[in-house]
Amino acid sequence: MKIHILGICGTFMSGIAILAKKIGHDVTGSDSAAYDPIKSVLEKHDINIIIGHKIKDIKNKDLILIGNVMTRGNPVVEYILKYKLNYTSGPEWLAKNILKNKHIIAISGTHGKTTTTTMIAHIMNKLKLNPSYLIGGDPSGTMASVKLTKSKYFIIEADEYDTAFFDKRSKFIHYKPNTLVINNIEFDHADIFKNIDDIKKSFHHMIRLIPSNGKIIFNTNDKNIRDLLNLGCWSKLISVNTKKDSGEYSLEKSDYYKLKIKNKTYKLPTNLMGHHNYINAVFSLATCNQISNKIDKQIESLSSFKGVKKRMEFIGNINNINIFDDFAHHPTAIKSAIETIKNKYKKKSMLTIFLPNSNSINLGVHNNNLLMSLKKSNSVLIITNNNKLKRYFSNNIKINVIECESQIGQYLSNEKKFDNILILSNKNTKNVIKYIKDELHG
C-alpha cells in the first residue's frame, strides 16, 4: 500500500511512518520543515520527506495519514475532503494495524510520559522481554525511538492531546490499554480543553475502555487522579505513593532514594537526575513488576539507563559553565527542572533560558504559576515576540525578555558569568545552543 503522511516530522507521526514501513508499506511524507534527529532517523529508514504540503504528492496514494498539525483551510486537506480520498489519523491507523493483537502498556500524565515510557522499554529489554514500543522522544544511547517485535507487549505514550482536525478525541482513546499508568494530571492544552474537569472527562473515556482484567497504576497523591477514579473504574487499581510510606509501591528518600514494596525496601540507583526522575522510576518499576517479579534485576537495569534527549540533557561544559537542555514547558515541570539543577549544584549561580511555545503558555493561562516557577532560578531570559507575555514578565527584576534567539550572545556578554545554563522549551533549541556556545567560546 502507498501511504503518505501529512505532518510526518512530529515525534509521533515519524514513529507511525517507521512502523508502516516495517510492515511493508511504501511510505512518503511531507511537513513544513525537517530537523534532526527526526530527519536523520526517517532517512535511515529510507522514508522520503517532502518539504511543504502539495496536492501532487497525495495523488495516486492508497491512504493518507493526517497529523493533528493539519487544519481546515489547508489546500491539501480541502482537496482530500473534496475528492473523498482515503484518509485516517495516525492513532486510528496504529490501533487497527499494529496494536490490535498486542498487550498495550500505555503511559499517561501531564509530565513524565516520554521518560517513563523509555524507562519501561529499557527495563523490559534488559529482562529480554523484547517489547515493541513507540516513544515520543529520542532516547540517549543506542536505543531507538520505535521498535516492532513479535512480543505481545507494546509500550506507548498515552497522549491526551487531540487526534486530528476531524477527530477531536484524545489520542489515547484509540489505544484501549491493558495496563495504564497515570503519573499525574494537571491543566494543560488550553487550546483544546476548557478546564481540568474537561481533561478528567477525557481520561475517564479511556478508563471506560480498559478491560476488567486490566490494571491501572496510579499516583495516589494526585487529587485530580483520585477524582478521576471516583468517576468510575472497572479494572484493578495499583497504587503508587510518591510522598510517604503508603500504597503498594512507595518512593522514600533519606540519604538516597528507596523503593518500598509492601514491607521490603530496595535502594534505587544513583545515576538518575532529579526527584521527578525517581518518581518516573517508581512508576516504571511498578509497571514492569506486573509482568515480571524480578524486581532486583529491574532496579539493577536502571543503573544503565541513559535518559532521553532534551530531558535534562547535558550539552557540555564551556569555560566551567554547564549547559543543560530540557523539554519542560508547563510550570510544574519548569519548577522541577530548575530545582533539579539548583539541588545538584548548590550555591552555584544559574541562568534559565525559556522559550515559550505551548498554546497554554502563549494564551497566558499559566502566567502566575509560570512566574513563580521561573523565579526559582537566579536569572531568567525569556525569548518571545508575544506582546502579552513580554508585558507580563518585563517588570520582574530577575527576568529579561528578548525577541529572538540571535540576541542571546549580546545578553550573555553584558551579564555576569553563570555556573549553569538551563534551556527550557518544547521546541527545537539547536540555534539557542549554537548562540550560547559561540558567545562562551568567545
C-alpha positions, 0 to 999 in steps of 0.5 A, a space after each residue: 500500500 502507498 501511504 503518505 503522511 501529512 505532518 510526518 516530522 512530529 515525534 509521533 507521526 515519524 514513529 507511525 511512518 517507521 512502523 508502516 514501513 516495517 510492515 511493508 508499506 511504501 511510505 512518503 511524507 511531507 511537513 513544513 520543515 525537517 530537523 534532526 534527529 527526526 530527519 536523520 532517523 526517517 532517512 535511515 529508514 529510507 522514508 522520503 520527506 517532502 518539504 511543504 504540503 502539495 496536492 501532487 504528492 497525495 495523488 495516486 496514494 492508497 491512504 493518507 495519514 493526517 497529523 493533528 498539525 493539519 487544519 481546515 483551510 489547508 489546500 491539501 486537506 480541502 482537496 482530500 475532503 473534496 475528492 473523498 480520498 482515503 484518509 485516517 489519523 495516525 492513532 486510528 491507523 496504529 490501533 487497527 494495524 499494529 496494536 490490535 493483537 498486542 498487550 498495550 502498556 500505555 503511559 499517561 500524565 501531564 509530565 513524565 510520559 516520554 521518560 517513563 515510557 523509555 524507562 519501561 522499554 529499557 527495563 523490559 529489554 534488559 529482562 529480554 522481554 523484547 517489547 515493541 514500543 513507540 516513544 515520543 522522544 529520542 532516547 540517549 544511547 543506542 536505543 531507538 525511538 520505535 521498535 516492532 517485535 513479535 512480543 505481545 507487549 507494546 509500550 506507548 505514550 498515552 497522549 491526551 492531546 487531540 487526534 486530528 482536525 476531524 477527530 477531536 478525541 484524545 489520542 489515547 482513546 484509540 489505544 484501549 490499554 491493558 495496563 495504564 499508568 497515570 503519573 499525574 494530571 494537571 491543566 494543560 492544552 488550553 487550546 483544546 480543553 476548557 478546564 481540568 474537569 474537561 481533561 478528567 472527562 477525557 481520561 475517564 473515556 479511556 478508563 471506560 475502555 480498559 478491560 476488567 482484567 486490566 490494571 491501572 497504576 496510579 499516583 495516589 497523591 494526585 487529587 485530580 487522579 483520585 477524582 478521576 477514579 471516583 468517576 468510575 473504574 472497572 479494572 484493578 487499581 495499583 497504587 503508587 505513593 510518591 510522598 510517604 510510606 503508603 500504597 503498594 509501591 512507595 518512593 522514600 528518600 533519606 540519604 538516597 532514594 528507596 523503593 518500598 514494596 509492601 514491607 521490603 525496601 530496595 535502594 534505587 540507583 544513583 545515576 538518575 537526575 532529579 526527584 521527578 526522575 525517581 518518581 518516573 522510576 517508581 512508576 516504571 518499576 511498578 509497571 514492569 513488576 506486573 509482568 515480571 517479579 524480578 524486581 532486583 534485576 529491574 532496579 539493577 537495569 536502571 543503573 544503565 539507563 541513559 535518559 532521553 534527549 532534551 530531558 535534562 540533557 547535558 550539552 557540555 561544559 564551556 569555560 566551567 559553565 554547564 549547559 543543560 537542555 530540557 523539554 519542560 514547558 508547563 510550570 510544574 515541570 519548569 519548577 522541577 527542572 530548575 530545582 533539579 539543577 539548583 539541588 545538584 549544584 548548590 550555591 552555584 549561580 544559574 541562568 534559565 533560558 525559556 522559550 515559550 511555545 505551548 498554546 497554554 503558555 502563549 494564551 497566558 493561562 499559566 502566567 502566575 504559576 509560570 512566574 513563580 516557577 521561573 523565579 526559582 532560578 537566579 536569572 531568567 531570559 525569556 525569548 518571545 515576540 508575544 506582546 502579552 507575555 513580554 508585558 507580563 514578565 518585563 517588570 520582574 527584576 530577575 527576568 529579561 525578555 528578548 525577541 529572538 534567539 540571535 540576541 542571546 550572545 549580546 545578553 550573555 556578554 553584558 551579564 555576569 558569568 553563570 555556573 549553569 545554563 538551563 534551556 527550557 522549551 518544547 521546541 527545537 533549541 539547536 540555534 539557542 545552543 549554537 548562540 550560547 556556545 559561540 558567545 562562551 567560546 568567545 
